[in-house]
Amino acid sequence: MILQTGTEELAHIEMLTTAVALNLRGAADAVQEGVGARNPVTAAILGGMDPRHALSSGLYALPTNANGVPFDTSHVYASGNIAADMYTNVAAEATGRVLATRLHALTDDPGMKDMLSFLIAHDTMHQQQWLAVIEDLGGATANLPIPNSFPQQEEKQEFSYAFLAPVTEDGPVPAEGRWSSGPSIDGKGEFSIQVARPLGDEPVLPAPIPEGFAQTSQMTGAPADLDRRAPPRGPRRRARPTAAGVVSVMSSGKVAVKAVKRGASSKPSTVQKLGVLGAGLASELVRQSQ
């Protein structure tokens, strides 16, 4: 079924690229005399048409979206979990149908309307199709929460079906609805409302290391070495990781997130993998977690 639907979707790409190529013919006239004449906003957008359509493809379709961003696999979602992927498919078909209906309302060309009507109809079918697969798998009760292979007793179950409301005691009443009371959708719990509250201590972070070249005020405004600092007095305590310490390491302009678990090795090689800029903080988190 998935292979057959995938083949159909490839055919949809051919249909859409043909439609784009046909619509690009005489595009300037269409802007002035067609939809642009009825909608100044649309005229302004289409008047700034991506010049690559003319320069790079000779007014044929390009593998890009309407803003010129190339299509790639970043918008393909394949988690390896069949239930998660089916729900993702439903969302994709829903937003795709929304777009197709907007295009249908935008055009007055009979051929375009006919093609879009077909695509809209099959988006209807595909939404139902993926929901039917979920039903075949046992429905929401059997599949939620996803993944259903993770034992729920290992999650903090006091929050599993709690709607967290970040409000103060004298603030607005938390939003209520189906999600705030009654049985959960999966039938495994009862919805409730909880006022969000801090669950840990205020964190005490080290100063940036010199190699990071932060501002002087940043480097002198926090302790350079938490190991040498006297423990704080009073109710304020140093935050300790309860499950994992998260270290953000700047490397080549990207943020790499590493988790330092309780009992993790403090060997230099482990810290080195996090990069020079995060080594100090990583060492502290490893030390705390032991």
VOVEX-7019 format. One record per residue (C-alpha): residue in three letters; x, y, z. Coordinates in Angstrom, 3 decimals. Example, Ala and Ser with C-alpha at 12.3 -4.5 7.8 and 13.67 -1.06 7.14 Angstrom:
BEGIN
ALA/12.300/-4.500/7.800
SER/13.670/-1.060/7.140
This chain:
BEGIN
MET/0.000/0.000/0.000
ILE/2.775/2.439/0.900
LEU/4.697/1.665/-2.310
GLN/1.550/2.184/-4.398
THR/0.756/5.500/-2.714
GLY/4.397/6.584/-3.053
THR/4.230/5.907/-6.796
GLU/1.046/7.951/-7.001
GLU/2.723/10.865/-5.214
LEU/5.566/10.813/-7.745
ALA/2.919/11.157/-10.450
HIS/1.527/14.172/-8.582
ILE/4.952/15.800/-8.847
GLU/4.817/15.353/-12.626
MET/1.336/16.885/-12.703
LEU/2.402/19.879/-10.635
THR/5.616/20.561/-12.564
THR/3.636/20.486/-15.815
ALA/1.118/22.921/-14.324
VAL/3.910/25.254/-13.170
ALA/5.523/25.215/-16.618
LEU/2.189/26.007/-18.302
ASN/1.473/28.827/-15.867
LEU/4.901/30.376/-16.366
ARG/4.148/30.884/-20.047
GLY/3.022/34.488/-20.335
ALA/3.549/34.962/-16.627
ALA/4.041/38.719/-16.924
ASP/0.681/39.155/-18.645
ALA/-0.997/36.969/-16.049
VAL/0.279/39.208/-13.272
GLN/-1.115/42.339/-14.867
GLU/-4.372/41.011/-16.260
GLY/-5.138/37.929/-14.152
VAL/-4.988/37.463/-10.407
GLY/-2.802/40.532/-9.989
ALA/-5.539/42.817/-11.237
ARG/-7.869/41.524/-8.514
ASN/-5.380/41.370/-5.669
PRO/-2.609/43.987/-5.304
VAL/-0.778/41.884/-2.692
THR/-0.630/38.922/-5.069
ALA/0.483/41.243/-7.874
ALA/3.354/42.529/-5.737
ILE/4.478/38.998/-4.900
LEU/4.162/37.573/-8.393
GLY/5.711/40.717/-9.849
GLY/8.832/39.778/-7.928
MET/8.880/36.296/-9.483
ASP/12.050/34.324/-8.931
PRO/14.226/35.320/-11.915
ARG/15.748/31.822/-11.935
HIS/12.543/30.609/-13.563
ALA/13.509/32.676/-16.572
LEU/17.307/32.569/-16.350
SER/17.954/29.014/-15.141
SER/15.051/26.990/-16.479
GLY/13.656/28.963/-19.410
LEU/10.239/29.327/-17.722
TYR/10.000/25.678/-16.765
ALA/9.495/24.316/-13.279
LEU/12.341/24.157/-10.760
PRO/12.603/21.710/-7.826
THR/11.986/24.527/-5.325
ASN/9.134/25.859/-3.268
ALA/7.380/29.160/-3.964
ASN/10.176/31.046/-2.186
GLY/12.947/29.430/-4.221
VAL/14.100/27.100/-1.425
PRO/15.243/23.795/-3.005
PHE/13.397/20.622/-2.127
ASP/15.483/18.118/-0.200
THR/15.016/15.319/2.298
SER/14.753/17.742/5.235
HIS/10.968/17.684/4.765
VAL/10.759/13.879/4.601
TYR/9.824/12.388/7.957
ALA/10.584/8.717/8.506
SER/10.969/7.958/12.196
GLY/11.040/4.178/11.960
ASN/7.910/4.046/14.131
ILE/4.902/3.121/11.996
ALA/2.300/4.782/14.214
ALA/4.281/8.032/14.438
ASP/4.752/8.056/10.663
MET/1.039/7.464/10.029
TYR/0.077/10.419/12.216
THR/2.729/12.490/10.433
ASN/1.196/11.486/7.109
VAL/-2.230/12.638/8.285
ALA/-0.788/16.049/9.208
ALA/1.034/16.308/5.865
GLU/-2.113/15.453/3.897
ALA/-4.118/17.956/5.946
THR/-1.764/20.882/5.359
GLY/-1.334/19.834/1.708
ARG/-5.106/19.904/1.224
VAL/-5.260/23.366/2.811
LEU/-2.695/24.618/0.268
ALA/-4.486/22.988/-2.658
THR/-7.802/24.585/-1.668
ARG/-6.127/28.011/-1.499
LEU/-4.686/27.508/-4.976
HIS/-8.116/26.398/-6.200
ALA/-9.608/29.663/-4.928
LEU/-6.773/31.703/-6.451
THR/-7.065/30.495/-10.052
ASP/-9.870/30.945/-12.568
ASP/-8.312/28.627/-15.161
PRO/-10.683/25.659/-15.760
GLY/-7.825/23.210/-16.354
MET/-6.035/24.215/-13.159
LYS/-9.237/23.988/-11.156
ASP/-9.897/20.523/-12.579
MET/-6.425/19.258/-11.663
LEU/-6.543/20.816/-8.208
SER/-9.974/19.314/-7.592
PHE/-8.458/15.876/-8.226
LEU/-5.563/16.545/-5.856
ILE/-7.945/17.867/-3.183
ALA/-10.074/14.742/-3.508
HIS/-7.083/12.461/-3.115
ASP/-5.864/14.413/-0.127
THR/-9.262/13.590/1.359
MET/-8.671/9.907/0.622
HIS/-5.120/9.928/1.941
GLN/-6.145/11.499/5.250
GLN/-8.685/8.725/5.654
GLN/-6.208/6.107/4.438
TRP/-3.553/6.846/7.039
LEU/-6.158/7.055/9.798
ALA/-7.445/3.664/8.637
VAL/-3.922/2.244/9.010
ILE/-3.824/3.528/12.589
GLU/-7.200/1.872/13.172
ASP/-5.810/-1.355/11.688
LEU/-2.950/-1.139/14.193
GLY/-5.444/-0.992/17.054
GLY/-6.385/2.693/17.114
ALA/-5.432/5.331/19.660
THR/-5.941/3.055/22.653
ALA/-3.437/0.497/21.402
ASN/-0.884/2.915/19.926
LEU/-0.732/5.886/22.281
PRO/1.476/7.105/23.729
ILE/3.960/6.691/20.894
PRO/6.177/4.759/21.159
ASN/4.052/2.281/23.071
SER/7.141/0.086/23.523
PHE/8.575/2.384/26.218
PRO/7.386/1.334/29.704
GLN/5.274/4.155/31.107
GLN/6.357/3.362/34.654
GLU/9.744/4.796/33.706
GLU/8.302/8.224/32.908
LYS/7.265/10.730/35.570
GLN/3.661/9.617/35.546
GLU/2.402/12.489/37.677
PHE/2.851/14.605/34.527
SER/1.777/12.044/31.903
TYR/-1.766/13.425/31.625
ALA/-1.365/16.784/33.380
PHE/-2.034/19.999/31.482
LEU/0.620/22.392/32.798
ALA/-0.591/25.961/33.169
PRO/2.186/28.555/33.620
VAL/0.045/30.966/35.680
THR/0.397/32.592/39.074
GLU/-1.990/31.994/41.948
ASP/-3.705/35.330/41.354
GLY/-3.403/35.101/37.549
PRO/-5.951/34.068/34.925
VAL/-7.799/30.778/35.243
PRO/-6.021/27.993/33.282
ALA/-7.655/27.078/29.983
GLU/-10.080/24.194/30.370
GLY/-11.332/21.751/27.797
ARG/-11.327/18.111/26.785
TRP/-7.588/18.069/27.528
SER/-7.954/19.159/31.174
SER/-10.399/16.661/32.678
GLY/-11.862/13.235/32.048
PRO/-10.256/10.077/30.654
SER/-7.196/10.438/28.437
ILE/-7.474/9.610/24.729
ASP/-5.465/6.429/25.175
GLY/-7.623/5.334/28.104
LYS/-4.588/4.947/30.348
GLY/-5.061/7.948/32.629
GLU/-7.143/10.948/33.672
PHE/-6.540/14.471/32.430
SER/-5.895/17.127/35.065
ILE/-4.649/20.688/35.394
GLN/-1.462/21.497/37.270
VAL/-0.040/24.941/37.846
ALA/3.524/24.866/36.513
ARG/6.137/25.276/39.236
PRO/9.927/25.034/39.450
LEU/11.072/21.458/39.927
GLY/14.754/22.098/40.556
ASP/17.196/24.517/42.116
GLU/18.358/27.722/40.496
PRO/21.357/26.761/38.333
VAL/24.790/28.185/39.053
LEU/26.829/28.248/35.860
PRO/30.575/28.799/35.501
ALA/32.076/31.813/33.791
PRO/32.894/31.485/30.083
ILE/36.384/30.130/29.466
PRO/38.941/32.602/28.056
GLU/39.189/30.680/24.779
GLY/35.544/31.567/24.132
PHE/36.366/35.313/24.033
ALA/33.178/36.471/25.722
GLN/32.929/40.005/27.117
THR/35.082/40.790/30.159
SER/31.980/41.433/32.256
GLN/30.734/37.956/31.410
MET/33.976/36.289/32.445
THR/34.291/38.203/35.722
GLY/30.627/38.135/36.675
ALA/30.559/34.394/37.458
PRO/32.985/32.074/39.238
ALA/35.779/30.911/36.953
ASP/36.011/27.516/38.658
LEU/33.041/26.082/40.535
ASP/35.326/23.575/42.253
ARG/37.138/26.387/44.071
ARG/34.029/28.309/45.050
ALA/32.683/28.007/48.591
PRO/29.308/26.278/48.645
PRO/26.386/28.739/48.679
ARG/24.754/29.412/52.020
GLY/21.078/29.421/52.947
PRO/18.237/27.843/50.983
ARG/19.842/28.465/47.599
ARG/21.693/25.341/46.538
ARG/23.743/24.421/43.526
ALA/21.620/22.668/40.922
ARG/22.541/19.031/40.432
PRO/21.495/17.026/37.379
THR/18.660/14.633/38.195
ALA/18.902/12.550/35.034
ALA/21.316/14.125/32.603
GLY/23.438/17.245/32.384
VAL/23.045/18.982/29.064
VAL/26.101/20.604/27.580
SER/25.856/22.939/24.600
VAL/29.124/23.134/22.701
MET/29.784/25.708/20.025
SER/31.659/24.074/17.176
SER/31.972/25.377/13.604
GLY/29.010/27.677/14.088
LYS/26.721/24.848/15.209
VAL/25.442/23.853/18.609
ALA/26.105/20.229/19.484
VAL/24.072/18.965/22.412
LYS/25.559/16.200/24.486
ALA/24.078/14.447/27.483
VAL/26.382/13.550/30.335
LYS/24.557/10.804/32.213
ARG/24.937/9.826/35.830
GLY/27.904/7.548/36.265
ALA/29.435/8.665/32.969
SER/33.162/8.249/32.668
SER/35.291/11.295/33.407
LYS/38.138/10.134/31.166
PRO/39.717/12.987/29.186
SER/38.674/11.396/25.903
THR/35.006/11.737/26.863
VAL/35.377/15.424/27.611
GLN/37.520/16.038/24.545
LYS/34.726/14.810/22.316
LEU/32.599/17.718/23.523
GLY/35.113/20.238/22.194
VAL/37.431/22.737/23.779
LEU/34.763/25.362/24.489
GLY/32.603/22.989/26.516
ALA/35.327/21.086/28.316
GLY/35.164/23.051/31.565
LEU/31.403/22.796/31.921
ALA/31.412/19.161/30.819
SER/33.975/18.262/33.470
GLU/31.873/19.892/36.167
LEU/28.713/18.065/35.105
VAL/30.528/14.734/34.965
ARG/31.919/15.363/38.440
GLN/28.487/16.283/39.832
SER/26.823/13.263/38.267
GLN/29.123/10.725/39.906
